[in-house]
Amino acid sequence: MTTIRSLAFLTPGNFPDDDPYAGLEATLALFAYGEQLGYRGAWIRQRHLEHGVSSAATFLAAATQRTTTIELGTAVIPIGYESPFRLGEDLATVDVLSRGRLQAGFSAGTPPHVDLLGAKVFDGDWRDVDFSHARIERLAEGLSGTYLGDEDTVIHSPGNVQRPRLQPHSPGLVQRLWYGAGSRRSSVWAAERGLHLLSGNIVGSEESDDFATAQRANIAAFRAGWAGAHAPRVALGRVIVPTDGADRATRERYREYARSRHERTLGPQGPRRTLFAPDLVGPAAEIAERLHVDAAVGEVDELRLELPYEFTLEDYEQILHDTVNLVGPLLGWQPAGLVATA
């Protein structure tokens, strides 16, 4: 029987083209609402050239001032566009402002829209840029507090002489880095370097064309390869849309959303044979039952609710509310305060 100890949510941070403030403010309000409901984590996507958050670090810096206890996550930052050292400075600043609540997730590989952005981001031909996991390793090295130069190297700043390293130094952040892995190889790579595992509703078809079986194998490989000095975490993502608290028109809109995405779940898609998990749309009891029989969900105790794109703030609030109050209890989940008391 599936037992979920931790509930989090991932939101796209949508905004209208002519009024980005309204969408960003609504997403900040959603983070505060999620904290009020007892979610353990609130995660934001980072998206370039779209109507969504283009700088997760900047957005989460604002979120540190609107929340006090909920984990603040990035899922995921495409590391290919980033300077690992400079991004490390931004993330460390967010972690200090949040008092150690940041959970930073990344992806490697050729970043999206590189044919349009490559010449604007990189000096020289972007085809010569190293988009490998090495960029994440450089980021982790900076966050670990590694000093630059030898032991005699110092820098002078007003009123201070110090050994140089990434500032601000936030000691625990390097143990709160995550990797969004969709393959066995990337899951093992993350485990060997002590990065926690983000596994969502997309995986590669390797030994099985069944989504849950393939995802479960990735999780098993991750746990077998874990080499971190801290305890590993696996956060599993599913698109969950309870219809219980929605009105009739909204329920039909939710169902049409699920129907429009159903065909892609019937088998491997594209040359990479990508597998997609079915969206869970319907009454809470039905969603809970489908989660109980999901082989991959049965392997974890952290569930991340992935909110659909292009829904309204009212939709998101209803989904978060129904998931906490109707779906969560059927999975053995309790709000953070009740867990601590128990």
Buried (B, 14 or more C-beta within 10 A) or exposed (E): EBEBBBBBBBBBBBBEEEEBEEBBBBBBBBBBBBBEBBBBBBBBBBBBEBBBBBBBBBBBBBBBEEBEEBBBBBBBBBBBBBBBBEBBBBBBBBBBBBEEBBBBBBBBEEBBEBEEBBEEBBEEEBEEBEBEBEBBBBBBBBBBBEEEEEEEEEEEEEEEEEEEBBBEBBEEBBBBBBBBBBBBEBBBBBBEBBBBBBBBBBBBBBEBEEBBBBBBBBBEBBBEBBEBEEEBBBBBBBBBBBBBBBEEEBBEBBBEBBEEBEEBBEEBBEEEEBBBBBBBBBBBEBBBEBBBEBBBBBBBBBBBBBBBBEBEBEBBBBBBBBBBBBBBEBBEBBBBEEEEEE
